[in-house]
Amino acid sequence: MLHSTGTVNQDALNELRKVIPIGIFAIQTIFAGFFEELTYRVAIFELVFKKQPKIAFIVACLLFAYMHGPTNVYSWLVYGSMSFTLTTIYAKYRNFYLNMSIHMLWNAIGIVAALLV
């Protein structure tokens, strides 16, 4: 439970990277930040729980982490901490572009790390 070195989501991305061109993989991974921020922050805060920011915060944090398929404590910590960070930033600034940029940067770092392995 504590001895895993990766997550199911990351393993799937690594396999996908092997079968599609790197350019498509990069675009897909970077644009995931755009769509995920729209779904897990903007929609939850501005549409679903507009008048309940505390509930929006909890739902956004948990849903983002859960949808990335954590399977053990390590993966919950990885996706949970990223979710908490992005949700905190969105809750404070309510700026989609800021969140999208941070998310895309995070994904880009992941792409570079995957290429170096």
C-alpha positions as CSV (number, residue, x, y, z in Angstrom):
1,M,0.0,0.0,0.0
2,L,2.8,2.4,0.8
3,H,5.5,0.9,-1.5
4,S,4.2,1.9,-4.9
5,T,6.4,4.1,-7.1
6,G,3.7,5.3,-9.5
7,T,0.0,5.6,-10.0
8,V,-2.4,3.9,-12.3
9,N,-3.0,7.2,-14.1
10,Q,0.7,7.8,-14.6
11,D,1.2,4.3,-15.8
12,A,-1.5,4.7,-18.4
13,L,0.0,8.0,-19.6
14,N,3.4,6.3,-19.9
15,E,1.9,3.5,-22.0
16,L,0.1,6.0,-24.2
17,R,3.3,8.0,-24.7
18,K,4.8,4.8,-26.2
19,V,2.2,4.4,-28.9
20,I,1.4,8.0,-30.1
21,P,3.7,10.7,-31.3
22,I,5.2,12.9,-28.6
23,G,3.6,16.1,-30.1
24,I,0.1,14.7,-29.8
25,F,0.9,13.3,-26.3
26,A,2.2,16.8,-25.3
27,I,-0.8,18.6,-26.7
28,Q,-3.2,16.1,-25.1
29,T,-1.6,16.3,-21.7
30,I,-1.3,20.1,-21.7
31,F,-4.9,20.6,-22.9
32,A,-6.0,18.3,-20.1
33,G,-5.2,21.2,-17.8
34,F,-7.6,23.4,-19.8
35,F,-10.5,21.0,-19.6
36,E,-9.9,19.8,-16.1
37,E,-9.8,23.3,-14.7
38,L,-13.1,24.1,-16.5
39,T,-14.6,20.9,-15.1
40,Y,-13.2,20.6,-11.6
41,R,-12.8,24.2,-10.6
42,V,-14.9,26.6,-12.7
43,A,-18.0,24.4,-13.1
44,I,-18.1,23.3,-9.5
45,F,-17.4,26.8,-8.0
46,E,-19.4,28.9,-10.5
47,L,-22.2,26.6,-11.6
48,V,-22.9,23.7,-9.2
49,F,-22.1,25.2,-5.8
50,K,-22.1,28.9,-6.6
51,K,-23.5,29.9,-3.2
52,Q,-21.7,27.3,-1.2
53,P,-18.0,27.9,-1.6
54,K,-17.0,25.5,1.3
55,I,-18.9,22.7,-0.3
56,A,-17.5,23.6,-3.7
57,F,-14.0,23.4,-2.3
58,I,-14.4,20.0,-0.8
59,V,-16.2,18.6,-3.8
60,A,-13.6,20.0,-6.2
61,C,-10.7,18.6,-4.2
62,L,-12.1,15.2,-3.8
63,L,-13.5,14.8,-7.3
64,F,-10.3,15.9,-9.1
65,A,-8.2,13.5,-7.0
66,Y,-10.7,10.6,-7.4
67,M,-11.0,11.1,-11.2
68,H,-7.3,10.6,-11.5
69,G,-7.6,7.0,-10.3
70,P,-5.6,6.9,-7.1
71,T,-5.1,3.3,-5.9
72,N,-3.0,3.6,-2.8
73,V,-1.9,6.1,-0.2
74,Y,0.9,7.4,-2.3
75,S,-1.3,8.2,-5.3
76,W,-4.0,9.8,-3.0
77,L,-1.2,12.0,-1.7
78,V,0.1,13.0,-5.1
79,Y,-3.3,13.8,-6.7
80,G,-4.8,15.0,-3.4
81,S,-2.0,17.6,-2.8
82,M,-2.2,18.8,-6.4
83,S,-6.0,19.0,-6.2
84,F,-5.8,20.9,-2.9
85,T,-3.2,23.3,-4.3
86,L,-5.2,24.1,-7.5
87,T,-8.5,24.3,-5.6
88,T,-7.0,26.7,-3.0
89,I,-5.6,28.9,-5.7
90,Y,-9.0,29.0,-7.6
91,A,-10.9,29.6,-4.4
92,K,-8.7,32.5,-3.5
93,Y,-8.3,34.2,-6.9
94,R,-11.2,32.9,-9.0
95,N,-9.0,33.1,-12.0
96,F,-9.4,30.3,-14.6
97,Y,-6.3,31.4,-16.5
98,L,-4.1,31.3,-13.5
99,N,-5.2,27.8,-12.6
100,M,-5.0,26.6,-16.2
101,S,-1.4,28.0,-16.5
102,I,-0.3,26.3,-13.3
103,H,-2.0,23.0,-14.3
104,M,-0.4,23.1,-17.8
105,L,3.0,23.9,-16.3
106,W,2.6,20.9,-14.0
107,N,1.7,18.6,-16.9
108,A,4.6,20.0,-19.0
109,I,7.0,19.1,-16.2
110,G,5.5,15.6,-16.2
111,I,6.0,15.3,-20.0
112,V,9.7,16.4,-19.7
113,A,10.2,13.9,-16.8
114,A,8.6,11.1,-18.8
115,L,10.9,11.9,-21.7
116,L,13.9,11.7,-19.5
117,V,13.1,8.3,-18.2
